[in-house]
Amino acid sequence: MSGSSVETGDLAPHHGLGPWEGEWPADPRYDRELLAYGDRRNVVDRYRYWTLEAIVADLDQRRHPFHVAIENWHHDLNIGSVVRTANAFLAREVHIVGHRRWNRRGAMVTDRYQHIRHHPTVEDFAAWADAAGLPVVGVDNLPGSVPLETYELPRECVLVFGQESVGLSEAMRERAVATLAIAQYGSTRSINAGAAAAIAMHAWVRLHGDVDAGHG
């Protein structure tokens, strides 16, 4: 299945590139429809005119060894934002714990490039993490939390985020090897899960990511 026909209308026509000029490349990664009509998707130049499958396959060769999970007991609207950020920082997978359905609007179609796994319960998620040998690291501003700024994040781990209003569930807190708090200095009690996830993922990248391999 090509990713072109469902994605060419994602952004306004002035974004991206128009039809390919000159002789078409023979490389099978290129999408014939995109070559003919242009590539308006929100992708980096490296992937212009590539099929969806070719992009995912290339990303799979470079994904980082950290995972991201978010609890979804009340249809959290931040999940789309978390998925989009996970794609930007090239997380291995995003895990949705709780309800399977989530609002994809905030993902800005990046969920097509990001592996997403569903776990109906915390116990199911914890069993998967144990089998994968991945420590669960919670991110929530709770009494007794360790400052994210001073914590040495494991290279291979799962960063877990709770919902906007209630934070991490008690069951998830019990499964975490540590719960990390993001330093805040203003009047609000917490920042939303989408912002917290971006900060935590960037903290991982600063420790373990290949900065030279990234793109701005």
Sequence and secondary structure as in RCSB ss.txt:
>XXXX:A:sequence
MSGSSVETGDLAPHHGLGPWEGEWPADPRYDRELLAYGDRRNVVDRYRYWTLEAIVADLDQRRHPFHVAIENWHH
DLNIGSVVRTANAFLAREVHIVGHRRWNRRGAMVTDRYQHIRHHPTVEDFAAWADAAGLPVVGVDNLPGSVPLET
YELPRECVLVFGQESVGLSEAMRERAVATLAIAQYGSTRSINAGAAAAIAMHAWVRLHGDVDAGHG
>XXXX:A:secstr
  SSTTTTTSS TTSSB S  SS    TTB HHHHHH B SS  GGGTTB HHHHHHHHHTT  SEEEEEEESS 
 TTHHHHHHHHHHTT S EEEEE S    GGGTTGGGTS EEEESSHHHHHHHHHHHT  EEEE   TT EEGGG
    SSEEEEE BTTTBS HHHHHH SEEEE    SS S   HHHHHHHHHHHHHHHH  GGG   
